[in-house]
Every structure is written in structure tokens, then in C-alpha cells.
Amino acid sequence: MTSKERFLKALNHQKPDRPPFNFWMDRPLMQQYEKEIGHRHWRVTHFGADVIETFPLVNFTGEIADITSWGTHSEIKPWDELDNISIPDSDDPKIYGLIKKDLNEFPDHAVILDMITPWGHIASIRSYEKIYMDMYDEPERFHALSRKITDLLKIVTERACQMGITALYLMEDLADRNGLTISPSMIEEFVLPYANELAGIARKYNIPVMFHSDGNVNDLLDHLINIGVRAVNPMQPHLNNAIEFKNKYGSKLAVYGGLDNCYIIPDGTPEKVHEHVLEVFNELGKPDGALIFSTHDIPAYTPKENVKTMISTIKNECIY
């Protein structure tokens, strides 16, 4: 079974041979592994991960910092400047270079397109400190800029779908440890309509849609289902109850995540990591196979033995 087949089976709530997996780390730790192993996708080539997250090289704030498309800028741009912001040229081949490279190099793996929503791009331009008030103070400008960004991202999404991505992975942090960071009505007005336009393109090509938000996402899940999302990430286990999620949403949503990068993986013993991985598998994977193991950012101080234990347990003991 190829990694892509394994990934799609899990998204379709069908049991593969084992759960597909991926994992992320703090950038210094990622760089350390890359330097030692010698391949930018060392998680796949060395550890046998199934998923590659690829990126459109698009941003509106400055130069690309690295392949995760984090922008850098020295000052917060005022709205008077944003009214006439320069939108990247959708025909620029640099936008699609990384996507093309990943698809060509790993045809048998799940290559998913990481796509920040327009709301998130505006947050990177204005900062999270200001964006919450911007929705109250400058709603017309906010929507106008969202429209410009969405129109570009729709073209990028369509071309990526035509290139053969495995899934569209929308990303936006809309929750924290206590729940939603903005009201459901504001999410419905400022975030989801534009995200839904991107999701609609993927649906047109029968490409599944996934969504990332940190935090306690329980109050977000119905909204995501309404725009056709089929898997949610990361479902942090210390903030979300896996059994309650499975009982309520198990037939509608798969999990891309489930592993505790905050406490158990960095701070636990290898034995505790082993126990944790099996527990997540039994709760989220065993019932219907709808689990793609992943972490968010594993801290840089995490012992390598814990990472090795996490991976070996997934590959050798989480068998359907």
C-alpha cells in the first residue's frame, strides 16, 4: 500500500494497513535533523512518513523566511497603505515551484497543499493584536482586502488541484485553550466565506479539504463541516476529548493529529510516549480508521529517543 493510498483510506474512514503519519517540530530541531540526515523531506526519506505538506510561495508582508512561507516584515502596515496593496502575480512560476517539485519527487505520497486563509494573511500584515479590532473598526476595508487575497488564492488553489495535490489543507488559528478566540458570528462573516471559496475549488476536483486550528476546537467543528472539511488538525489531546469527539463527529471528521506535542512527547519517558501513541490509536483510529497521526511543533528540547519511540510505535504496533 502506498502512502497516498493509506492517507486517502484514512480520510474516507476506511482502515488501511496502519495509520498514515506525519510530524512537525520547532524549526531549530527540524534543521538539526535535516543537517544530520541530508534531505529536506527527511521525515519521509528517513522515517517513512506518509504526508508531505507543500506550500504556495505567496505572501504579502515581505520576503519568504523559509519553505513554511512565514513572512517577515519590520512594521505593521496601515490600512491606508493596504487599500492599494500589491497582489502577487498568479502567473509567477515561483509560486508553484515547491508544489511542482514535491509532486514530482514523491508521486506515491500524500502531498497536501498548506493554504493560509485570507484572514490569516491579513493577521500577518496587521498583527493579531490589531486584527481583532480591525473587524470592528474597518469591516469594509477588511472585506475588500479579503476579496483581493481570495481571488489570488483561488487561482493558486485551482492550479494546484490541476497539478495533482492529494488534499487542500486550510490553516487558521481560531481557538485557544479556552475555546474560540472570536465569536461564531465573526468567524461566519470574516473567515469562513473566503475559506469556503477555496474549499469549493478543491471539492470541484474531488480533492478532500482539511483544516488546522490550535486550541479547543469543539465549537468550531460544526462550522468546518458546513464548508466540507473532512479532517481537523491537530485536536490537541489535553484540550479536546477524543472519545467525545469520536462519539459526536466520528462519522463526519477524521483527525490529522491527535498526538501530544506539548507535554507527553517532549517531557514523558519513552514508555509514556509508547503508551500515549497506542491510546490515541485505540480511541481515534481503531473504530473506523479515520486517523492520520501528526503532531504540531515538537519542542526543540525533546529527546530523540521519544521521537524514535513515537515513530516506531506508529509503524510497528498501530496495525489494523
C-alpha positions in Angstrom: 0.0 0.0 0.0 1.4 3.4 -1.0 1.5 6.3 1.4 -1.1 8.1 -0.7 -3.4 5.2 -0.7 -3.0 4.8 3.1 -3.8 8.6 3.6 -6.9 8.5 1.4 -8.3 5.4 3.1 -8.0 7.1 6.4 -9.7 10.2 5.2 -12.5 8.0 3.8 -12.9 6.3 7.2 -11.6 3.0 5.8 -8.9 1.1 7.7 -5.6 0.9 5.9 -2.7 -1.4 7.0 -1.7 1.1 9.6 -2.4 4.8 10.2 -0.5 7.2 8.0 1.6 9.7 9.8 3.5 13.0 9.7 5.0 15.2 12.4 6.3 18.7 12.8 9.0 20.1 15.1 10.3 23.5 16.2 12.4 24.9 13.3 15.8 24.5 15.1 15.1 20.8 15.7 13.9 20.4 12.1 17.1 22.0 10.9 19.2 19.7 13.1 17.6 16.6 11.8 17.9 17.9 8.2 21.6 18.6 8.7 22.2 15.2 10.1 20.2 13.2 7.5 20.7 15.4 4.5 17.3 15.7 2.9 14.7 18.4 3.2 11.9 15.8 3.5 13.9 13.6 5.9 10.7 12.7 7.7 9.7 10.8 4.6 13.1 9.5 3.3 14.5 8.5 6.7 11.5 7.8 9.0 8.9 6.7 6.4 6.3 9.4 7.0 3.4 9.3 4.6 2.5 13.0 4.3 4.3 16.0 2.7 2.9 19.4 3.3 3.8 21.7 0.4 3.4 25.4 0.1 2.5 28.1 -2.5 5.2 30.7 -2.2 2.8 33.6 -1.7 2.9 36.3 1.0 2.0 39.9 1.3 4.4 41.1 4.0 7.9 40.8 2.8 10.4 38.1 1.8 9.8 34.5 2.4 11.6 33.4 5.5 11.7 29.6 4.7 9.7 26.9 3.0 6.9 27.2 5.6 6.1 30.5 4.0 6.5 32.6 7.1 6.7 36.2 6.1 8.9 38.8 7.7 8.2 42.5 8.0 9.6 45.3 10.1 6.4 47.3 10.7 2.6 46.9 10.7 1.2 48.3 7.6 -1.6 50.9 8.0 -4.9 50.5 6.3 -4.4 53.5 4.0 -1.5 51.6 2.5 -3.4 48.3 2.4 -6.1 49.8 0.2 -3.7 49.7 -2.7 -1.6 46.7 -1.6 0.3 44.9 -4.4 -1.1 41.5 -5.1 1.4 38.9 -6.4 1.0 37.8 -10.0 -0.8 34.4 -10.1 1.3 33.5 -13.2 4.6 33.8 -11.4 6.1 30.3 -11.6 7.9 30.8 -8.3 4.5 30.5 -6.6 4.2 26.9 -7.8 7.8 25.8 -7.7 7.8 24.0 -4.4 4.4 22.3 -5.2 5.7 21.0 -8.5 8.9 19.8 -7.0 7.2 17.9 -4.2 4.7 16.3 -6.5 7.4 15.2 -9.0 9.7 13.8 -6.3 7.1 12.0 -4.3 4.3 10.7 -6.6 3.3 7.9 -4.2 3.0 10.1 -1.1 0.2 12.3 0.1 1.2 15.8 -1.0 -1.2 18.3 0.7 -1.3 22.0 0.0 -1.0 24.2 3.0 -3.1 27.3 2.4 -3.4 30.1 4.9 -6.8 31.7 4.8 -7.2 35.3 3.7 -8.0 36.2 7.4 -4.6 34.7 8.4 -2.8 36.7 5.7 -4.4 39.9 7.0 -3.3 38.9 10.5 0.3 38.6 9.3 0.1 42.0 7.7 -1.7 43.8 10.6 -0.7 41.6 13.5 -3.0 39.5 15.7 -3.0 42.3 18.3 -4.8 44.6 15.8 -6.8 42.3 13.6 -9.5 41.7 16.2 -10.3 45.4 16.4 -9.9 45.8 12.7 -13.0 43.6 12.1 -15.0 46.1 14.2 -13.3 49.3 13.1 -12.6 48.6 9.4 -15.1 45.9 8.2 -15.4 47.3 4.7 -11.7 47.5 4.2 -11.2 44.1 5.8 -13.7 42.5 3.4 -12.2 44.4 0.4 -8.7 43.1 1.2 -10.0 39.6 1.9 -11.6 39.7 -1.6 -8.3 40.6 -3.3 -6.4 37.9 -1.4 -9.1 35.3 -2.0 -9.2 36.0 -5.7 -5.4 35.3 -5.9 -5.6 32.2 -3.7 -8.4 30.7 -5.7 -6.3 30.8 -8.8 -3.4 29.2 -6.9 -5.7 26.6 -5.4 -7.2 25.7 -8.8 -3.8 25.3 -10.4 -2.5 23.2 -7.5 -5.6 20.9 -7.8 -4.8 20.6 -11.6 -1.2 19.7 -10.7 -2.5 16.8 -8.6 -2.3 17.6 -4.9 -3.8 15.0 -2.6 -5.7 17.4 -0.3 -6.2 21.0 0.4 -5.1 21.9 3.9 -6.6 25.3 5.1 -4.9 26.7 8.1 -6.1 29.3 10.6 -5.8 29.5 14.4 -9.3 30.4 15.5 -9.2 28.9 19.0 -7.0 28.8 22.1 -7.0 26.6 25.2 -10.4 28.1 26.3 -12.3 27.9 23.0 -12.9 30.2 20.1 -10.9 33.4 20.1 -13.6 35.3 18.2 -17.3 34.9 18.1 -19.0 32.4 15.9 -20.8 35.2 14.1 -17.4 36.9 13.2 -16.0 33.6 12.1 -19.0 33.2 9.8 -18.6 36.7 8.4 -14.8 37.3 8.2 -13.2 33.8 7.9 -15.4 31.0 6.6 -16.9 32.6 3.4 -13.5 33.1 1.9 -12.2 29.7 3.2 -15.3 28.1 1.6 -14.4 29.6 -1.8 -11.1 27.9 -1.6 -12.6 24.7 -0.3 -15.2 24.8 -3.1 -12.4 24.6 -5.7 -11.0 21.5 -4.1 -14.4 19.9 -3.9 -14.9 20.6 -7.6 -11.9 18.4 -8.3 -13.0 15.8 -5.7 -10.0 16.7 -3.6 -10.6 16.4 0.2 -10.3 19.5 2.4 -8.6 19.6 5.8 -8.4 22.4 8.4 -5.9 23.4 11.1 -6.6 25.3 14.2 -4.8 25.0 17.5 -6.7 25.0 20.8 -10.1 23.7 22.0 -11.9 23.5 18.6 -15.1 21.9 19.8 -17.2 25.0 19.0 -15.6 25.3 15.6 -16.3 21.8 14.2 -19.9 22.2 13.0 -18.7 25.3 11.1 -16.0 23.3 9.4 -18.3 20.5 8.5 -20.6 23.1 6.8 -17.8 24.1 4.4 -17.0 20.5 3.5 -14.0 19.9 5.8 -13.2 16.2 6.2 -10.3 16.2 8.7 -9.3 18.5 11.5 -5.8 19.2 12.9 -4.3 18.9 15.5 -7.0 18.0 18.0 -4.6 18.7 20.9 -5.4 15.9 23.4 -5.0 18.0 26.5 -7.6 20.4 25.2 -10.0 18.1 23.3 -11.7 14.9 24.5 -11.0 12.2 21.9 -13.9 9.9 22.9 -16.4 12.7 23.0 -15.2 13.9 19.6 -15.5 10.4 18.2 -19.0 9.9 19.5 -20.2 13.2 18.1 -18.2 13.7 14.9 -16.6 10.4 14.2 -18.7 9.7 11.1 -18.0 13.2 9.6 -14.5 14.1 10.5 -11.1 12.3 10.5 -8.3 13.5 12.7 -5.0 14.7 11.3 -3.1 14.9 14.6 -4.0 13.6 18.0 -0.5 13.4 19.5 0.5 15.5 22.5 3.5 17.6 21.5 3.0 19.9 24.5 3.6 17.5 27.3 3.9 13.8 26.8 6.2 13.6 23.7 8.7 16.2 24.9 8.6 15.6 28.7 7.4 12.0 29.1 9.5 8.8 29.2 9.8 6.6 26.1 7.4 4.2 27.9 4.9 7.0 28.4 5.2 8.1 24.7 4.6 4.5 23.7 1.5 4.2 25.9 0.2 7.6 24.6 0.5 6.6 20.9 -1.4 3.4 21.5 -4.1 5.2 23.4 -4.7 7.7 20.6 -4.7 4.8 18.1 -7.3 2.9 20.1 -9.6 5.9 20.6 -9.4 7.6 17.2 -8.1 5.0 14.8 -9.4 1.6 15.8 -13.1 2.4 15.4 -13.1 3.3 11.7 -9.5 4.0 10.6 -10.1 7.8 10.4 -6.8 8.8 11.9 -3.7 10.3 10.3 -1.2 10.6 13.1 0.5 14.0 13.4 1.9 16.4 15.9 2.1 20.2 15.8 5.5 21.5 16.7 7.5 19.1 18.9 9.8 21.3 21.1 13.4 21.6 20.3 14.4 20.1 23.7 12.6 16.8 23.0 14.8 13.7 23.5 15.5 11.9 20.2 14.5 8.6 21.9 11.0 9.9 22.4 10.7 10.8 18.7 12.1 7.4 17.8 9.6 5.7 20.1 6.7 7.7 18.7 7.5 6.7 15.2 8.3 3.0 15.8 5.1 2.6 17.8 3.0 4.0 14.9 4.7 1.9 12.3 5.1 -1.4 14.1 2.3 -1.6 16.7 -0.7 0.5 15.4 -1.8 -2.2 13.0 -5.4 -2.6 11.8 
